[in-house]
Amino acid sequence: MKKFIYVTLAIVVLAACNKKDDDIDDETPNVDTAKTVQISLGASYANDIYYSFENGVVATKPRNEWHIGFSTNAMSSSILTNAGTGIYLYMYQSGDNINWNSPIDTTGFNWKVLPNSNVTWEEGAFGHTAGEFPDYGWGKYDMATHNLTGTAIFIIKLAANDYRKVMIESKSSAAKTYVFKYSNLDGSNSETVTLDCKPYASKNFVYYSLTGKQIVDHEPATSDWDIVFTKYYDEVMNYIVTGALSNIDYSVLQVDDVTDPKVFNDTTGTYINNIDAIGADWKSFNLEAFIYNVDSNSVFMVKNPEGNIHKLYFTKFDGSATGNLTMVHQKL
């Protein structure tokens, strides 16, 4: 987890509060009524669906409307790429002798993809090459100012044969601003952007479109959603997958081979904080029938930062023609 050195991240897990019913023993938890919900990511999974267990779908956003996402947290160095749309990031040059003004020659270039982390939102693609402190991948941290200064030039692939070079010049922690620049590989059509995160402080990230040359308000407030259904690059599979990622500071317990998920309510076990703990492998493609099989006997216990737990399992996934899926969730 790449947080600035002067920050200690504490995750406080609270005990879940269960409702009581006068007709049952006080030691027996009562649960909310289970909800069966169908949501749609759209044909070819075109949308990101931000979902709240309490309020349902809170935002449906076109996935391809942004290219780079910047953490709004003053003490975070995380910068994402929109890998779910096939955008790839590569390190071109780093260190004290980088030269932004020279055209990029990709002859013999090592096209090694820098992915976002599947484990935490705090390790975006731009920080993938981070080394020992104060190296944060795209820049170096200054103990005196608590700011970051850019030390790397990247190549970003937006589409087939469409590339840009990008440099994050700085992040000012107190001002909550980034300065970054990008251009064609030959240096033409150069843009320098000062991005102010303060208007987006209630959100995890603020996004930017390199082709639209504009800030994109893509995600809802952090407190408004629990999971997002999206496409993302799976580092282990080395492939873009469609699945669910959990919000910051959430944890998940996965229980497999459950005989009857409708009545299973055991919340004991080891919870993990990986954002892809729900992920994409609750479904698999059946080549013979040419449909998706869903593992309805895998149950996910999703715990939010306040300690509330929701049971979740999936019953249907229609595939890319509609992007429809059906799930059941219940507050325990």
C-alpha positions in Angstrom: 0.0 0.0 0.0 1.6 3.3 -1.1 0.7 5.9 1.4 2.9 8.9 2.2 5.4 8.0 4.8 4.0 10.2 7.5 0.6 8.5 7.5 -0.3 5.4 9.4 -3.4 3.7 8.0 -5.6 2.2 10.7 -8.6 0.1 9.8 -11.0 -0.2 12.6 -13.3 -3.2 12.5 -16.4 -2.7 14.6 -18.7 -5.4 15.8 -21.8 -5.8 13.7 -25.0 -4.7 15.4 -27.9 -7.2 15.0 -31.6 -6.3 15.4 -33.4 -8.1 18.3 -36.8 -9.7 18.1 -39.0 -10.2 21.2 -40.0 -13.6 20.0 -36.5 -15.1 19.8 -33.6 -15.5 22.2 -31.4 -12.4 22.5 -28.4 -14.4 21.3 -30.1 -15.2 18.0 -29.5 -12.6 15.3 -32.3 -11.4 13.2 -31.7 -10.6 9.5 -33.2 -8.4 6.9 -35.3 -9.8 4.1 -33.2 -11.0 1.2 -33.3 -8.9 -2.0 -33.1 -10.5 -5.4 -31.7 -7.8 -7.8 -31.0 -7.7 -11.5 -28.6 -5.1 -12.8 -27.2 -4.4 -16.2 -23.8 -3.3 -17.3 -25.1 -2.9 -20.8 -24.1 -4.6 -24.0 -20.4 -5.4 -24.1 -20.3 -4.3 -20.4 -20.2 -0.7 -21.4 -21.0 0.8 -18.0 -19.6 0.9 -14.5 -22.4 0.2 -12.0 -21.9 1.6 -8.5 -24.1 -0.3 -6.1 -25.3 0.2 -2.5 -26.7 -2.7 -0.5 -29.1 -0.2 1.2 -30.1 1.9 -1.8 -29.5 -0.1 -5.0 -27.8 1.3 -8.1 -26.5 4.8 -7.2 -24.7 5.5 -10.4 -24.4 4.1 -14.0 -21.4 5.6 -15.8 -19.9 5.0 -19.3 -16.6 3.2 -18.6 -14.8 4.7 -21.6 -15.3 8.4 -20.5 -12.0 8.6 -18.7 -8.3 7.5 -19.1 -6.5 8.4 -15.8 -7.9 8.6 -12.2 -6.2 10.5 -9.4 -6.7 9.8 -5.7 -8.4 12.7 -4.0 -6.7 11.8 -0.6 -4.1 14.3 0.3 -1.9 11.6 1.7 -2.2 9.2 -1.3 0.0 8.8 -4.4 -2.3 6.5 -6.3 -3.0 7.2 -10.0 -5.1 4.7 -11.9 -5.4 3.8 -15.6 -8.7 2.7 -17.1 -7.5 -0.8 -17.9 -11.0 -2.1 -18.3 -11.3 -0.3 -21.7 -8.0 -1.7 -23.0 -5.8 1.2 -21.9 -2.3 0.2 -21.1 0.6 2.1 -19.4 4.3 1.6 -19.9 7.3 3.1 -18.3 9.5 4.9 -20.8 12.1 6.7 -18.8 12.7 7.4 -15.1 15.4 8.9 -12.9 17.2 12.2 -12.7 18.1 12.5 -16.4 14.7 12.2 -18.1 14.1 14.5 -21.0 10.5 15.4 -21.7 11.3 17.6 -24.7 12.9 14.7 -26.8 10.6 12.8 -29.1 10.0 9.2 -28.0 11.5 6.5 -30.2 9.9 3.2 -29.4 12.4 1.1 -31.5 13.3 -1.9 -29.4 11.1 -0.6 -26.6 10.2 -3.2 -23.9 6.4 -3.0 -23.9 5.8 -4.2 -20.3 2.4 -3.3 -19.0 2.0 -1.5 -15.7 -1.3 -2.6 -14.2 -3.4 -1.3 -11.4 -3.3 -3.4 -8.3 -6.0 -6.0 -7.8 -5.5 -5.8 -4.1 -5.9 -2.1 -3.1 -7.0 1.2 -4.7 -3.8 2.6 -3.2 -1.5 1.1 -5.9 -2.5 2.5 -9.3 -0.6 1.7 -12.5 1.5 4.9 -12.3 3.0 3.7 -9.0 3.5 0.1 -10.1 7.3 0.5 -10.3 7.7 2.1 -6.9 10.8 1.1 -5.0 12.2 2.0 -1.6 11.1 5.2 0.0 11.0 8.0 -1.2 10.4 6.4 -4.7 6.7 6.2 -5.5 7.0 5.1 -9.1 5.9 8.2 -10.9 7.6 10.6 -8.4 9.6 11.1 -5.3 8.4 12.3 -1.9 9.9 15.3 -0.2 9.9 15.0 3.6 10.2 18.8 4.1 7.2 19.8 1.9 5.2 16.5 2.0 4.8 16.9 -1.8 5.7 14.6 -4.7 7.8 15.6 -7.7 7.6 13.7 -10.9 10.6 11.6 -12.0 9.2 9.4 -14.8 7.9 9.6 -18.4 5.2 7.1 -19.4 3.7 5.9 -22.6 0.0 5.3 -22.5 -1.9 3.4 -25.1 -5.5 4.7 -25.6 -6.4 2.6 -28.6 -4.8 0.7 -31.5 -2.0 2.9 -32.8 -3.0 5.8 -30.5 -0.4 6.6 -28.0 0.5 9.6 -25.7 3.5 10.3 -23.5 2.5 11.4 -20.0 4.4 12.9 -17.0 2.9 13.6 -13.6 5.0 16.7 -12.7 3.9 17.1 -9.1 1.4 16.6 -6.3 0.9 19.2 -3.7 -0.5 17.6 -0.5 -1.8 20.7 1.2 -3.3 22.2 -1.9 -4.6 18.8 -3.0 -3.6 19.5 -6.6 -1.8 17.5 -9.3 0.1 19.0 -12.2 0.6 16.7 -15.2 1.3 17.0 -18.9 0.8 14.9 -22.0 1.4 15.0 -25.7 1.8 12.9 -28.8 5.0 10.8 -28.8 6.7 13.4 -31.0 5.9 16.2 -28.6 3.1 17.8 -30.6 -0.3 18.7 -29.2 1.2 19.2 -25.7 -1.2 19.9 -22.8 -0.4 20.9 -19.2 -3.1 20.4 -16.6 -3.5 21.6 -13.0 -6.1 19.3 -11.4 -7.7 20.5 -8.2 -9.0 17.6 -6.1 -10.8 19.7 -3.5 -14.2 19.8 -5.3 -14.1 16.0 -5.4 -13.0 15.4 -1.8 -16.1 13.2 -1.0 -15.0 10.7 -3.7 -12.1 8.3 -3.9 -10.8 9.4 -7.3 -11.3 12.2 -9.8 -10.8 11.3 -13.4 -9.5 12.8 -16.6 -10.0 12.2 -20.3 -6.9 12.8 -22.4 -8.9 12.9 -25.7 -11.7 15.1 -24.3 -9.1 17.2 -22.5 -11.4 17.5 -19.4 -12.0 16.4 -15.9 -14.6 13.6 -15.6 -16.8 13.3 -12.5 -17.2 9.5 -12.8 -17.8 8.0 -9.3 -20.3 8.8 -6.6 -19.3 9.9 -3.1 -17.4 7.2 -1.2 -20.1 6.9 1.5 -22.8 6.2 -1.2 -21.6 2.8 -2.6 -20.4 -0.6 -1.5 -19.3 -2.4 -4.7 -18.7 -1.4 -8.3 -19.4 -3.8 -11.2 -16.8 -3.1 -13.9 -14.2 -4.5 -16.2 -10.6 -4.5 -14.9 -7.2 -6.1 -15.7 -6.6 -9.2 -13.7 -2.8 -9.4 -13.0 -3.0 -13.1 -12.2 -4.9 -14.1 -15.3 -3.2 -11.5 -17.5 -6.6 -10.7 -18.9 -9.4 -8.2 -18.7 -12.3 -9.6 -16.7 -15.8 -8.4 -15.7 -16.7 -8.6 -12.0 -17.2 -6.7 -8.7 -14.6 -4.6 -6.8 -15.3 -3.4 -3.3 -15.0 0.1 -1.9 -12.0 1.3 0.2 -11.6 -0.3 3.6 -14.2 -3.0 2.9 -13.4 -6.7 3.7 -14.9 -9.9 2.3 -15.3 -13.4 3.5 -15.8 -16.0 0.8 -17.5 -19.3 1.7 -17.6 -22.0 -0.9 -19.7 -25.1 -1.4 -22.6 -23.8 0.7 -25.5 -26.2 0.5 -28.3 -23.7 0.8 -27.1 -20.0 0.4 -30.6 -18.8 1.2 -30.3 -19.8 4.9 -26.6 -19.7 5.3 -25.8 -16.9 7.7 -22.4 -17.8 9.3 -20.3 -14.7 9.4 -17.3 -16.2 11.1 -14.0 -16.7 9.3 -11.1 -14.8 7.8 -12.0 -11.6 6.0 -9.6 -10.1 3.4 -9.3 -6.5 2.3 -8.5 -7.3 -1.4 -10.7 -5.1 -3.5 -11.2 -8.0 -5.9 -12.2 -10.5 -3.2 -15.6 -10.8 -4.9 -13.9 -10.4 -8.2 -15.0 -12.3 -11.4 -14.5 -16.0 -10.8 -18.1 -16.6 -9.4 -18.9 -17.4 -13.0 -17.3 -19.4 -15.8 -18.0 -19.8 -19.5 -19.5 -23.0 -20.7 -18.1 -23.6 -24.2 -20.4 -26.5 -25.0 -23.6 -24.7 -24.1 -22.2 -21.2 -24.9 -23.6 -19.7 -21.7 -22.2 -18.6 -18.4 -22.4 -20.9 -15.4 -22.8 -19.2 -12.1 -21.5 -20.6 -8.8 -24.5 -19.9 -6.6 -23.0 -22.0 -3.8 -20.2 -19.4 -3.2 -21.4 -16.9 -0.7 -19.6 -13.6 0.0 -19.9 -11.8 3.4 -19.1 -8.2 2.7 -18.2 -6.1 5.7 -18.1 -2.3 5.5 -15.9 0.0 7.6 -18.6 0.4 10.2 -18.7 -3.4 10.7 -22.1 -4.0 9.0 -22.2 -7.3 7.1 -24.2 -8.1 3.9 -24.5 -11.6 2.5 -24.1 -11.8 -1.3 -24.3 -14.5 -3.9 -25.0 -14.6 -7.6 -27.6 -16.6 -9.5 -27.3 -15.6 -13.2 -25.0 -13.9 -15.6 -26.1 -13.4 -19.2 -22.8 -12.3 -20.8 -21.9 -9.5 -23.1 -25.0 -9.4 -25.2 -26.9 -7.6 -22.4 -24.5 -7.3 -19.5 -27.3 -8.5 -17.2 -26.6 -10.3 -13.9 -28.8 -11.4 -11.0 -27.7 -11.4 -7.4 -29.2 -11.9 -3.9 -28.1 -9.9 -0.9 -29.2 -9.6 2.6 -28.1 -7.6 5.7 -27.2 -9.8 8.6 
